Amino acid sequence: MARKVQFVETVLRDANQSLIATRLPFEKFEPMLATIDKAGYYAAECWGGATFDVCLRYLNEDPWERLRKIRKAMPNTKLQMLLRGQNVLGYSHYPDDFVKLFVKKAVENGIDVIRIFDALNDVKNMKVAMETTVNSGAIASGTISYTTSPVHTQEKYVKMVKELKEMGASTICIKDMAGIMGPKEAYDLVSAIKDAVDLPIDLHTHSTTGLAFMTYLKAVEAGVDIIDTAISPFSGGTSQPATETMAYALRQLGYEVELDDSCTKAMADYFKTVRDAFIADGTLMPKALATDTQCLTYQVPGGMLSNLLSQLKQMNALDKFEEALAETPKVRADMGYPPLVTPTSQMVGVQAVRNVLDGQRYKTVSKEIKAYCRGEYGTTPAPIDPAIRESILAGESVVEGRYADTLAPVVEETRAKLGDMARCDEDVLSYIAFPNLAEKFFEDRKAKEENICTYSIVEA
Ligand code: CO
């Protein structure tokens, strides 16, 4: 019998994030939710990553309400989110009470699958999120942040997978955020993981370097169960390979693909118009759609590449793009070869830009890089360059063990502080994650309601 390969659709989250910096408002994809729901996906990735931040910061949307609306429109498809372990959605570590309540509320509001990763692959940063996901009745997808370096070996990845299974993972995800995994690496790693654990494996990659289609194909040959793809108008470049193309090729090779072609056709027709509008207003830049083999050297993930571009554009320094890209792997090596994924990708990227614009390395250092050097992000894959670490820390002490163990609970205190301003625990969580953005959002929400209210009285 033909082996089945399942698909995760990323247009609502990763494709949206990688190509247009997550600027897709709810009403732009709402008309397609029923169609996506009928298409036969394993899951729709729709939340987490930058969606939460951008909803509050730029779109004036309540991310929780967005999730509930998606849930309502898509009763038949598993909704998937991405969670940065102890970082949840932010850029630093949170106390356990926040992580637990966040996971619980995400599941209550509609999430079925939580893909949990840690930027350093330090599993002690994933444990609380994994356990809470399982206890809340959702699927915990234990995730490897894939990277290559002198210290990242297949044995280490297999060891990590076994630890994730111990923690309750029901699926394993290999997350190749930079699109640097080649077909042979995929074949070998998937085979090794299949040998080590009896769990479904999902491979996530990006088309950035052009390897993705080949990588997926060899991963499928090695037994991968699920692949992440984006509907064609939002595919390619820094996004995922096209859903329809993978379905076509896999069927031709005799694999079973349950996607409904009339649904994917309707989605493609619809999202083509959406994409064209983002091209017309300059949000979707041609560079994001191009194949860039430099990433095989620089290991810059999709989201990071577009962030780097917009950062330099804002500073009127687009001419420094190549230089900043070249500096990135050097900073990464100094920092002990962290995989480049949020938040380490931002930290390394911002530092590389600083080093280039300052004309002197580590002259200015962000507070995040400082915290990283103190050990607050966990154990680095290799030691941080001792001289650079020493100069950054300037005598400050270093954290031993799990940083979150040193953090005091935050939920109860925030609830009390916010009082009436927070209408539910979801508001409290938004506030803890993004205090300034959430506060502004609460004020705007109140003002909007008062305006509507006055208006209706006048009308009456
Ligand atoms: Co991704």
Residues whose N, C-alpha, C, O or C-beta is under 5 A from the ligand:
A	BS01	CO	D14 M177
